[in-house]
């Protein structure tokens, strides 16, 4: 249903005597379902819903809604559902009104399963008589015409009063309901319902519920935007490392979060859940890699050569004297200069003096100290570094970044061979220490998951792996008994087990 239709709720015509109106509706209900002629017809929205419900096989004499979910299942579903974020909003917006109006506020998922319910104790008791409780299912197909199920069927706000409900057991109730939509995809996430005794019917209730649903959608949209910004910041480096090819960050629904190549990808492109490859509308083949909270999408083809930047090569994995190579020359670096270059390689968009000081020295860092070091480093390198913010202008080929790339592409054997020593092992920079440990853990996990004896043997001989009892034990399991390497590995394993 389009936005214009959603904005027009289906409201019960207002009368000054809701009880008398309910009696009239019961007469109409009994006449229509009994096949008798009646001068008054149900509202069109109600007639259409009755037809859908009867076609689905609903018996008007059914007693209450089915309870499909146990309390534990409801709690688990609620905590995992995106609408859990709006429950505090519903409490703030509707709870005092519900108490005054002797009503209850209900929140369901997209399948009309009741996730949460609260309100006036008397109305909660009235609702329990018809199974308006957490875990019950209120679709039209299960219980016929009702606020929740009909709002879902129409994708619009509705008000259902007394005998407009198909089931007789609901005819002491009046309810108003409105769907809540996913701000990302537009899909229905669930329904807000406001139900109470038939005497509490009021035409403003459906407007109140509709407004609350819109506020809930705005709340979800704001939370989505905040998550998007965090994901962009968290994974910006991944895009910057793919300078040689078009790339983008995608949400699970395929919405583009960020891309330095806006002309390359347009529209929505849902990625395969586990990653892999996918074809884009223009015919370009793309590779998809799952990241934490998002997906990295990049072209399978590199950009054409020409106009490429000069390459700054950094050899920082375990070297006693870390080295940098640039435009044909190579130089040994001090540990501090190597730390600075490593940090700038990890932050391609650049760092301010204050940020670089924090990464280098922690909370005790001072920008003035960084400025002096950067001045000396720029004299050594000549070009390749620019200030405000400090940023590498050359294309960076760093051995520790290459390990990340190899792991992303699944080339565990090459990653293990390259990572025989940790990143700048003498560095006390807190950020480099975190990167060092993160890289060690990533390689170790990858090589154990790969289960390749040769790669695992390389790792067991590395600085990080030579004292790892679990790695050696696993290697003994993988090497065949006749493999001549197994004896030496078994001896090392026994030594580690008894050390």
N, C-alpha and C positions, 0 to 999 in steps of 0.2 A: 504494500500500500504506500502511496506517495505521501510526502510531508503534508500536503494540503488535506488529505483524508485523515491523517493522524491528528490534525489540529481540531477536528470536528468531533467531539465526544458524543456518544449516544446516551441521551439523558432522559430519565423518567419525566413525563409531563407533571408539573407541580400542581398539587391540589392542597386545599386547606385541611383536609381530613385524610391522612394516610391510611388509617384503619379502614374507613369506608372504601377508599380506593383499592385496598387489598382485598376486601370482600368482592368487589366488582371483578378484580383480576382473577379470583378463584372461580367465579362463575364463567368467565371467558375461558380459563384454562380447562375446566371440566367439559364445557361445551365443545371446544375445538378438539380435544383429545377423544371425546366420546362420539364425535362425528355429528353433533347437533348443529343446527343453524344458530347463529348469534348475530345480533345487530352490531355489536362492537367487536372489532378484530384486534389481535395483539399488535403491538408496534412492529413495523417491518423487520427491524433488527432482531426482535424476539421470534417472530414467525420463522425467519431464515435459520435461526439457531435451533429452534425446535425441529425443523426438518433435518438439519445436519445430525442432530443428536439421535433422532428416531432412525434415520438411515444407518447410523452406526450401531443400532441395536440396543440403545439405552432403554431400560424399563422405567417408566415414570414412578413406579412403586418401589424402586430400589431404595434401600435404607442406607443413606450416607455414602461418603466417599471412601474408596479403598485406601487402606494404609499400606503403602508399599515399602516403606523404609523404617528400619528399627531406629531407636534413639541414637545409638552409636553411629549408624550409617548416615543419619541426618547430620550429626555433628561433624563427621568426616567430610561429607559433601559440602556443607556450609563453609567450613574453613578453607576448602580448596576452590570455592566458587568466587568469581570476580565481584559478585554483589555483596560479599561479606564486608567490603569497604564502605558500603552505604548504610549499613544498619545503624551506626551512630547518628547519621543524618536523619533517618526515619524516626528514631527516638526523639531527636530534638525538634523535628518539624511536626510530628503527628501525635505523639504519645499523650500530651496533656489534652489535646482536642479529643482524642479517642476516649479518654477517661470521662471527660465532661459529656460526651455524646453517647456514653454507654456502648462503645464499639471496640473492635479490635483492629490492629494493623497486622497485615499478613504480607510476607515476602516469599515468593516462589522462584524456582529456577525456570528455565525455558521450556521445561516439560510439565509445568504446573505442579511440581512437587513442592510442598510447603517446607521452606527452609527455616523460617523463623516466624513467631507469632507472639504478640503481647497486647495488652490493653486492659479494658474494664473486666474485673473478675466475673461479674454476672454474664457478660457477653461471651467470655471465654467458656463459661459453663454451657451457655446456649449453643455455642459452636461445637463443643464436644459431642453434643447430642446428634449432630450430623457429620461428625468426623472432620470438622474444621480444626485440625491439629497438625503439629509438625509431623512430617512423614507421609501425610495423605496426598493423593493425586487428584487434582481438580480440573482435568481436561473435559471438554464437551463429550469426548468419546467414552469417558468413564461415568460422569455424573450429569451429563446434559448441560443445558443452559445455566450459566453462572458467571459472576463477574470475572473471575480469573480465567476460566477456560474460554469464554467468549472474547475477552480482551486479547488473548493469544490468537484465537481463530481469525479475528478481524485486524489484528495489529493496530488497535485503536482503543482509546478510553471508552468504557461503557459503564452504565448504571443499570443494575438488574434488581427489581423490587418485588418482593413477596412472590405471588403466583406466576410471575414471569419466569421464575425458576421452573425447569421442567419437572424436577423431582418434588413431590409433595412435602418431603421431609424438610426442604429448604424454605418453605413458604412463610415462615415466621421471620425470615432474614431480609435485610436490604443491603446491597453491597455496591461499591463503586471501585473500579479497577483500571489500571493503566499500565501498559508495557514499558519496560526500560530497555534501551537499545545500547549496543556496544558502540562507543564513539569511533572506534577504528573501522569496523566492518559494516555497521548498521544492523547487524543481526540482533534478534531479541535475546536478551540475557535472562529476563524473568519478568515478573509482574508485581506491582504494589496493589494491595487490596485493602479496602476499608469497609468492614462489615459490622452490622449491629442489628438490634431488634427492628422490625418493620416500622415501628412508630418513629424511629430516628431518621427516616429518609429526609434528605434535603438536596435541592438541585445544586447547591454550591459544593457538595462533597466531591463530585466527579471532577470539578475544576481544581479543587484542592489536591486531589490525588494526581491529576495530570501535571500540575505545577511541581509537585514533589518529585515526580518521575523525571521531569526536565532538569530539576536541580541535581538529582542523582546522576543523570547523564553528564551534566557539567562537571560534577565532582570526579567522575570517572575520567573525563577528558583531561582535566587538570592533572590527575595522577598519571595518566598516560603520557602527557607532555613532559612531566618531571622524570618519568622513567626513561623516555626517549633521550632526554638531555644527558642523563647519567650514562646511558649506553653509548651515546656519541663520544662523550669524553673518555669512557673506559677503553673504547676500541678505536680511537682516532689513529693511534700508532699503526694499527693493522692496515688501514687504508694508505697511510703514508709510506709504508714499506713496499707497497705494490705500485710504485711510481711508473713501472715499465708497462702497466696494462690498466685498462679501465676496471673500476671496482666500485662496490657499493655495500652498505650495511642494510639488511632487510629485517623486518619483523617476521614473526611466524606467519602472519596473514599475507606477507608479500609486499607490505608497504615499504617504500624506500625511506630509510632513516637518514642516511647521509651518503653522498657520493661526490668525489671531486670531478666526475665525468658526467654532468647532467644530460648531455646530449646522447649519451650511450644507452641509458635506460629510462623508460617512461612507464607510467602506469603501475599496476600491482602485479607482482610475480611471486605467488606462493612457492616457497622452496620445498624440496623434498625433506621430510622430517629428519632423516639421518644423514643429510648431506649427499653429495654425489655430483652429477652433472645435469644440466638442463639447457634447453634451447630457448633463446630469447626471440621475440617476434621478428627482429631484423635478420635472424638467421645465425647470429653469433652464438657459439657454444660457450657456456659459462660453467664454472666450477663453484660449488656451494659447500661451505664448511660451517658446521654448527659452532657457535661461540657461546659464551655465557650470556643468555638472555636475548641473543640475536643470531643472525646468520651473516657470514661474509660471502659475498658473491663477486667473482672476478672473471674476466675474460680468459679463455684458455689460450689466447694468442697474445704475445707481447706486442708492444707498440713498434712500428717500423723504426729502424735505426735512422740516425740523422739528427743533428742538433742535440746529441746526448751530453749530459754533464760529465765533467772529469770525475774519476772515481777515487775516493778516499778509502783505502783498505786498512782495516784495523785487525791486528792479531793480538787478542787479549785473553785467550783461553790458556791460563796456566803459565804463560811465558814469564820467566824471571824478569826479563826486560821487555815489556810490551812495546810493540812496534806499530808505526804508521807508515803507509806507502802512499805517495801522492805525486802524480804527473812525472813518473820516472825515477823518483828518488825514495829512499827508505831511511827512517830514523828511529832510534831508540827513544822512548818517552819516559819521563819521570812518572811515578805512580799517580801523582796528582793530575798531571796532564792527561794520562790515560783515563782516569776517572771522569774528568770533564768530557772527554770525547765519547766515552761510553754513555754517559748521561744524555748528551746531545743526540747520540744515535738512537737512544731509547725514546727520545721526545723530538721527533722530526719537526714539529711545529715551533719548536723553540722554547726557551726558558728565560725568565727575567733573572736579574742578578740575585734577587731575594730567593726566588725558587731554586736556582742552582745552588746557592749557599745552603738552603735547607736540605737538598738532596745530598750534598757533599758532607756537611758537618752536623746535620740534625738541628735541633732547636738553638744550638750555640753558634750557628753559622752567621757570618756577616757578609753583606754584599760587597763591602769595600775590599775584603780579602779576595773574593772571586774576581773582581775587576782587575786586580793586580795579576792574578794567575792568567786571566784571559788575555791580557796585554802581552804577556810573555808567550803564550801559546800561539797567538796570531802572528807574532814575529817569527816563530819557528815554522809554522805552516805556510806563511805568506798569505795566500787567499784560502777560501774554503770555509771561513767562519765569519758571520756577520753579527753585529750587536743589535740590541733593542728590538726584539729579544735576541739573545744569543742563539744562533741557529747555524747548522751545517748547510752550506750551499752546494756542496759536492754530493754526488751519488755515493752512498755509503755501502761498502761491502765489508761487514763485520763478521768475524767467525762466529760469535755468539748469536747474532741475529740469523746467520745461515743455519744454525742448529734448529732454531724455531721453525724456519721455512721447511727444512727437511722433515721435521716431525709432522708439520701440517700436511705435507704431501705424502706421508706414509713411508718415507725412505729412512726407516729406523737404522738400518745397517750403516748408512753414510753418516747419520747423526751421531752414532756411537763412536765411529772412527774419528770424527772431528772433535768430539767432546771427550778427550782423554784426560783433561785437567780442568779444574774449575775456572770460572771467570775471575780474573784479577784477585787471586787468593789472598793477597796481603792487604787488600782494600778494606778499610773500616767505614766506608760510606754506608749509611743505613740503606739507601735505595739500591746500591750495587750489591750489598749483602743479600737483600731480598731477591734481586734478580738472579744472583748466583745460586741461592737455595732453590728458587723456583725452577731454574733450568735443570739443576741436578735432579730434582724430583720428577720433572717432565720426562727427561731421558730415561731415568730408572723405570718409571711406570710404563713407558712405551716399549722398552726392551723386554720387560717381564711379560707384558701383554702379547707381544709379538711371538714369544716362545721360540725364537730362532737361536739354536745353540751357538752359532758363530758370533752373532751379535752379543749374546749374553757372555760369551767368553771374552770378547773385547772389553765389555763393561767390567767384568770381574778383574781385569788387569789394569783398569784405569785407577787414578788416584781416588776417586769417589767409591769405586766398587771393590777394591782389593780387600777391604775389611768388612764387607757386607755378608754376614752369615746366610741371610735368606737368599741372596743372589747365588752364592756358591751351592747351597742346598738344592735350589731349583735347577742349577746347571748340572749337578750330578744326576738329577732325575731325567734330564733331556738328553744327555750324552749316552750313546749306546755303550753297552758293557765292553764291546771290543774296540771302542774308540781309544787310541793311545793317549789322548789328552785327559781321559777321565781319571786316571790314577793320580796325576798331579793335582787335579781339582779336588779329588776326594781327600787327599792329604791336607790341602789348605783348609778344606771344610772342617776336618777334625781338629785342626789347630785352632781355628776360629771358635769352634764350639767349646773348647776347653780353655780358652784364653780369658 
